[in-house]
Structures are given as structure tokens and as C-alpha cells.
Amino acid sequence: MTSRNEFWFLDAAIENRVPIPLLINQEYVELSLNRIFHGLTMKQIAVELFDLNQRGLVNFFICSDEADCEKCISFKDSNSLEIQCSQSNNHRCFCYELTAEGGVQIESLSILDWSKYLSFEGFSFDFQDDTGEYFMAKLEAMTNKPIFDYCKSDSLEYTKWGNTEELIPWQATYWKQVAQGVRINFKCRARALKLELGMKDITNSNYRFVWRKYGFSNDCEYIVGQHLDK
């Protein structure tokens, strides 16, 4: 039986690895993770994550700033995990992630429709042409439909750039692989992407979405599983 807190931590890591020291920051949890704040202390967070690690559902790792590499680490108890959180120089470099077993567990507990999963990554910023500034972005999904539904939004102006690339298999997230997918590059007008979901303007270049409905409007649902307020 998965507890409420255990579900919260597994669900939070569905799309991306999660910086552990930042979990104590309510603004980060609500804006970056799009989750209800858990209300736990760092000691309590360490206890929950250590237990999940001992059951083989999550791993801990440190990413080096100097070398582009990751190193999995283990702890003898939750106290040593808590100490590591307080000693991390770069809070974004000490994270936890789902294991393959953790992914299976959260899929058994959540409503995850990968056919409606969209990956957006902005790159190559600060270009200029006759119509103004733009940046390049790549969008990935299982089929073309979620991508072009997304592009119909008024938030950005999308112009397809190049051919559609088939991805066999498609690495939807760091832990989830789907049989096939597509990738399309776009030229995007350079302005902040605004989500009318009670969130602030988002200008960072890496984020992913699971949509039940497409387009940016007040009736859009941002869902990655069954959140605690549902």
C-alpha cells in the first residue's frame, strides 16, 4: 500500500529528476513542480526518500558542474541523507529519480496517457530575421496531433522548420521509453510562454507537459497523475 506522502514523491519525479534540497522551498514546489506543497520538514523528506530508496523505487545522484557527469550515491540512513541536503553547494545538483521499478509503481497508481504527452525544449536563442527575434524549439510526442494542437495556442507563433523526424523508440522521459514518437523543430517568436494555469510566465528552456486537453485556456488540465487535491 502506497502512502499519501510516498505517492507525492513518486509523482513529482515522473517527468524530471527532482533537486532534493529545493523540496523545502514552497515556491519551487508550487511553481516549478506544479504540486501542492507537502508541508514536510527536511528531516521528514529525508525519511520518506530514504525509505523509497531502500525499496528500490528511487535513486540518489549528484551531478558535477565541472564535468558533465552524474554519480549515483547511497546513504546508510535518513540522517546522512539530510546532512547531504544541507551541505550541497549547488542545490540543483543533488537529486532523486525514479528507478525502473519506481516508474512501474507510479504508472500503476496514476492515469498516464502517453499518447497525450508532449515534450517541449527551447534551444538556440536570440536569433533575428526580417520579422523580429525568434528562438528554435523542438517538440516531441507519440504522434503529430499533440504537437500541432499545442502550436495552435496564442502563446507563441510557431513555424515548422525542417522535416518531421521519427523516433523509434521514443525516450519520453528520463525513465520512460515508448515504442515510437516524432520530433518536429520550429521557429518560435521570442516572447515568454504564458500558461493560464495559475502559474507565472515560464522562460526557462526545458519543461514537459502531460495534457488531458489541448490549447492554453482556463479549462486546460495540467495533470501528471492524480494530484493530492483531486
Wavefront OBJ file of the C-alpha trace (Angstrom):
o trace
v 0.000 0.000 0.000
v 1.456 3.352 -1.051
v 1.003 6.179 1.436
v -0.059 9.708 0.549
v 3.478 11.053 1.048
v 5.100 8.207 -0.894
v 2.774 8.864 -3.804
v 3.645 12.579 -3.704
v 7.388 11.949 -4.074
v 7.000 9.330 -6.822
v 4.532 11.504 -8.729
v 6.786 14.589 -8.500
v 9.575 12.741 -10.345
v 7.510 11.412 -13.264
v 8.788 13.976 -15.759
v 12.146 15.135 -14.425
v 14.693 14.357 -11.747
v 13.970 16.426 -8.639
v 16.545 18.531 -6.700
v 16.145 17.320 -3.122
v 17.312 20.461 -1.234
v 14.748 22.568 -3.118
v 11.846 20.433 -1.901
v 11.765 22.529 1.270
v 11.084 25.647 -0.835
v 7.324 26.109 -1.187
v 7.589 28.465 -4.171
v 9.773 25.984 -6.056
v 7.379 23.117 -5.350
v 4.286 25.049 -6.416
v 5.709 26.845 -9.471
v 8.407 24.533 -10.819
v 6.924 21.170 -9.867
v 3.294 22.342 -10.153
v 2.433 20.445 -6.977
v 0.661 21.260 -3.742
v 3.292 21.924 -1.085
v 3.782 18.853 1.091
v 4.353 20.738 4.382
v 7.180 18.421 5.480
v 10.459 19.350 7.141
v 13.768 18.361 5.547
v 14.135 15.623 8.162
v 10.737 14.212 7.198
v 11.582 14.488 3.477
v 14.796 12.554 4.091
v 12.896 9.801 5.932
v 10.382 9.420 3.073
v 13.008 9.400 0.312
v 15.358 7.057 2.176
v 12.521 4.558 2.595
v 11.669 4.745 -1.128
v 15.339 4.229 -1.950
v 15.576 1.182 0.308
v 12.591 -0.309 -1.505
v 14.263 0.236 -4.884
v 11.814 2.888 -6.123
v 14.166 5.906 -6.315
v 17.895 6.554 -6.732
v 20.000 9.467 -5.494
v 22.669 11.094 -7.618
v 24.985 14.073 -7.725
v 25.641 15.898 -10.986
v 29.028 17.572 -11.294
v 29.168 21.177 -12.518
v 32.760 20.787 -13.664
v 32.309 17.544 -15.569
v 29.098 16.712 -17.369
v 28.511 13.500 -15.455
v 26.292 12.010 -12.809
v 27.256 9.847 -9.872
v 24.753 7.653 -8.051
v 25.200 7.695 -4.300
v 23.742 5.808 -1.350
v 23.241 6.577 2.327
v 23.350 4.431 5.468
v 20.320 6.160 6.972
v 17.969 9.125 6.567
v 20.130 11.298 8.842
v 23.090 11.100 6.454
v 20.741 11.941 3.577
v 19.516 15.013 5.467
v 23.113 16.103 6.112
v 23.930 15.803 2.404
v 20.981 18.095 1.602
v 22.307 20.781 3.945
v 25.857 20.515 2.589
v 25.070 20.667 -1.158
v 26.751 23.732 -2.676
v 24.531 23.695 -5.741
v 21.035 22.634 -4.737
v 20.135 21.593 -8.274
v 22.978 19.051 -8.413
v 21.709 16.700 -5.695
v 18.594 14.949 -6.968
v 16.450 11.873 -6.784
v 14.965 9.992 -9.718
v 12.584 7.135 -10.334
v 14.074 3.710 -10.901
v 12.505 1.379 -13.448
v 10.564 -0.213 -10.581
v 9.539 3.236 -9.332
v 8.205 4.029 -12.802
v 6.151 0.832 -12.834
v 4.807 1.692 -9.383
v 3.673 5.208 -10.288
v 2.136 4.021 -13.566
v 0.058 1.529 -11.580
v -1.206 4.354 -9.344
v -1.684 7.179 -11.861
v -3.621 7.919 -15.014
v -0.814 8.409 -17.531
v -1.830 8.562 -21.189
v 1.457 8.778 -23.079
v -0.371 9.464 -26.351
v -1.146 12.908 -24.887
v 2.339 13.558 -23.581
v 4.241 16.479 -25.081
v 7.907 17.369 -24.715
v 8.937 20.980 -25.355
v 12.572 22.083 -25.376
v 13.756 25.529 -26.389
v 17.288 25.932 -27.705
v 19.393 28.251 -29.889
v 18.045 31.547 -28.546
v 18.452 35.167 -29.711
v 18.064 34.791 -33.474
v 16.935 37.675 -35.669
v 15.209 37.765 -39.046
v 13.143 40.256 -41.055
v 10.127 39.770 -38.790
v 11.986 40.122 -35.491
v 13.548 37.954 -32.818
v 12.907 34.234 -32.547
v 14.296 31.075 -30.988
v 14.393 27.454 -32.096
v 12.439 24.772 -30.274
v 11.841 21.068 -30.680
v 8.605 19.364 -29.744
v 8.237 15.621 -29.274
v 5.165 13.415 -28.835
v 3.882 9.988 -29.829
v 2.143 11.460 -32.908
v 1.861 14.789 -34.735
v -1.537 15.631 -33.206
v -0.460 16.752 -29.706
v 2.288 18.876 -31.264
v 0.075 20.749 -33.711
v -2.716 21.094 -31.144
v -0.141 22.728 -28.880
v 1.033 25.034 -31.655
v -2.484 26.388 -32.156
v -2.061 28.215 -28.872
v -1.867 32.014 -28.948
v 1.117 31.940 -26.609
v 3.738 31.609 -29.332
v 3.862 31.808 -33.109
v 5.229 28.534 -34.490
v 6.748 27.986 -37.927
v 7.752 24.428 -38.782
v 11.448 24.094 -39.594
v 12.671 21.017 -41.459
v 11.176 17.552 -41.722
v 9.345 15.500 -39.131
v 11.754 13.022 -37.533
v 10.543 9.599 -36.477
v 11.820 8.382 -33.107
v 11.963 4.597 -32.703
v 11.867 4.138 -29.773
v 10.905 7.458 -28.198
v 12.514 8.384 -24.877
v 9.535 10.258 -23.458
v 11.167 10.953 -20.086
v 14.464 10.002 -18.462
v 12.915 6.674 -17.328
v 10.019 6.054 -19.746
v 10.555 4.693 -23.240
v 7.662 4.443 -25.708
v 7.676 2.309 -28.860
v 7.653 5.285 -31.219
v 7.317 9.046 -31.397
v 8.002 12.079 -33.573
v 10.128 15.200 -33.263
v 9.455 18.491 -35.081
v 11.602 21.620 -34.964
v 10.027 25.079 -35.002
v 10.996 28.714 -35.243
v 9.210 30.474 -32.377
v 8.665 34.147 -31.861
v 10.761 35.133 -28.835
v 8.403 36.063 -26.051
v 7.564 34.451 -22.711
v 5.350 31.386 -22.808
v 2.376 32.115 -20.573
v 0.273 29.323 -19.112
v -3.129 30.340 -17.806
v -2.925 27.739 -15.074
v -2.246 29.920 -12.067
v 1.471 29.848 -12.856
v 3.932 32.602 -13.648
v 5.377 33.227 -17.102
v 7.854 30.499 -17.913
v 11.011 31.419 -19.791
v 13.362 28.529 -18.951
v 14.234 26.211 -21.796
v 13.381 22.733 -20.520
v 9.965 21.583 -19.364
v 7.475 18.906 -20.236
v 3.696 18.616 -20.131
v 1.071 15.919 -19.840
v -2.220 17.239 -21.231
v -5.760 15.925 -20.950
v -6.958 18.861 -23.104
v -5.009 20.880 -25.615
v -4.596 24.627 -26.012
v -4.000 27.231 -23.342
v -7.278 28.262 -21.792
v -8.836 28.345 -18.370
v -10.332 24.877 -18.776
v -6.982 23.221 -19.518
v -5.893 20.497 -17.147
v -2.245 20.057 -16.216
v -2.121 16.532 -14.907
v 0.750 14.163 -14.264
v -1.120 11.556 -12.282
v -3.690 12.041 -9.565
v -2.659 15.057 -7.510
v -3.333 15.267 -3.816
v -6.154 17.787 -4.228
v -8.089 15.684 -6.699
l 1 2 3 4 5 6 7 8 9 10 11 12 13 14 15 16 17 18 19 20 21 22 23 24 25 26 27 28 29 30 31 32 33 34 35 36 37 38 39 40 41 42 43 44 45 46 47 48 49 50 51 52 53 54 55 56 57 58 59 60 61 62 63 64 65 66 67 68 69 70 71 72 73 74 75 76 77 78 79 80 81 82 83 84 85 86 87 88 89 90 91 92 93 94 95 96 97 98 99 100 101 102 103 104 105 106 107 108 109 110 111 112 113 114 115 116 117 118 119 120 121 122 123 124 125 126 127 128 129 130 131 132 133 134 135 136 137 138 139 140 141 142 143 144 145 146 147 148 149 150 151 152 153 154 155 156 157 158 159 160 161 162 163 164 165 166 167 168 169 170 171 172 173 174 175 176 177 178 179 180 181 182 183 184 185 186 187 188 189 190 191 192 193 194 195 196 197 198 199 200 201 202 203 204 205 206 207 208 209 210 211 212 213 214 215 216 217 218 219 220 221 222 223 224 225 226 227 228 229 230
